[in-house]
């Protein structure tokens, strides 16, 4: 499974960005997926997760009400709509996919920078 993120960039506080994660390869073997982020000097943290069918989602408290995770299995793509962005959202955002055998796959990351 290969994962490629896109959609990062520089935005002012209060603005919006939409991240995409395109999966290729053995996509039929993907179970849950999620978005993680890592800011400089900090550990990688879970931002949002979504089940294989998209019916169940979960969010970090810091992004609840501002971010929305979704996936389009027909397009093998997952999204993260980020609204009301804050400077503390600045980080490298990573796409994660969990194989049905329990193996984790990661994308290369996309930088999100929110200016104040």
C-alpha positions in Angstrom: 0.0 0.0 0.0 1.3 3.4 -0.9 -0.1 6.7 0.5 0.4 10.1 -0.9 -0.8 13.2 0.9 -1.5 16.6 -0.8 -3.2 19.8 0.0 -0.9 21.3 2.7 0.3 24.9 2.5 0.5 28.2 4.2 -2.8 29.8 5.5 -3.7 32.6 7.8 -5.3 31.9 11.2 -9.0 31.3 10.7 -8.6 30.0 7.2 -9.2 26.5 5.8 -7.3 23.7 4.1 -8.4 20.4 2.7 -5.9 17.5 2.8 -6.1 14.5 0.6 -4.5 11.1 1.0 -4.5 8.9 -2.1 -4.0 5.2 -1.6 -2.7 2.8 -4.2 -1.6 -0.8 -4.3 -3.5 -3.4 -2.3 -6.2 -0.9 -1.1 -8.6 -3.7 -0.6 -6.5 -4.7 2.4 -6.9 -1.3 4.1 -9.0 -1.3 7.3 -9.1 1.9 9.4 -7.3 5.1 8.3 -6.3 8.3 10.1 -4.5 11.6 10.0 -1.6 12.3 12.4 0.5 15.4 12.8 3.8 16.2 14.2 5.0 19.7 15.2 8.6 20.5 15.7 9.9 19.1 19.0 6.7 17.2 19.7 5.5 13.6 19.4 3.3 12.5 16.5 -0.3 12.7 17.6 -3.5 11.3 16.2 -5.7 14.1 14.7 -8.6 12.0 13.4 -9.5 8.5 12.5 -12.1 6.7 10.4 -13.3 3.2 10.1 -13.2 1.2 6.8 -16.7 2.0 5.9 -16.5 5.6 7.1 -19.3 5.1 9.6 -17.3 5.8 12.7 -14.9 8.7 13.2 -13.0 10.0 16.2 -11.1 13.3 16.7 -8.5 14.7 19.0 -10.1 17.2 21.5 -8.1 20.0 20.1 -9.7 19.7 16.6 -13.3 18.7 17.4 -15.8 20.9 15.7 -13.1 22.3 13.3 -11.8 19.3 11.4 -13.8 16.7 9.5 -12.4 13.4 8.3 -13.9 11.5 5.4 -13.1 8.8 2.9 -14.2 7.9 -0.6 -13.4 4.2 -1.0 -14.4 4.2 -4.6 -11.6 6.7 -5.2 -9.2 5.2 -2.6 -8.9 8.6 -1.0 -9.2 10.0 2.4 -9.7 13.7 3.3 -9.3 16.0 6.2 -11.2 19.3 6.0 -9.6 21.8 8.3 -11.5 24.9 9.2 -10.9 27.7 11.7 -7.2 26.9 11.6 -5.0 28.1 14.5 -1.2 28.6 14.6 -1.0 25.6 17.0 -2.3 23.5 14.1 1.0 24.0 12.4 2.7 20.7 11.8 3.5 18.0 9.3 0.4 16.0 8.7 0.7 12.3 7.9 -1.8 9.9 6.4 -2.0 6.5 8.1 -3.6 3.2 6.9 -4.0 0.0 8.9 -3.7 -3.2 7.0 -6.2 -5.9 7.9 -3.2 -7.9 9.2 -2.4 -5.1 11.5 0.5 -3.5 9.6 0.7 0.3 9.6 1.4 2.3 6.4 2.4 5.9 6.3 2.5 8.7 3.8 5.5 11.0 3.4 3.7 13.9 5.1 2.5 17.3 4.0 3.4 20.6 5.8 0.6 22.8 7.1 1.6 26.2 8.4 -0.9 28.6 10.0 0.3 32.2 10.4 -1.1 34.4 13.1 
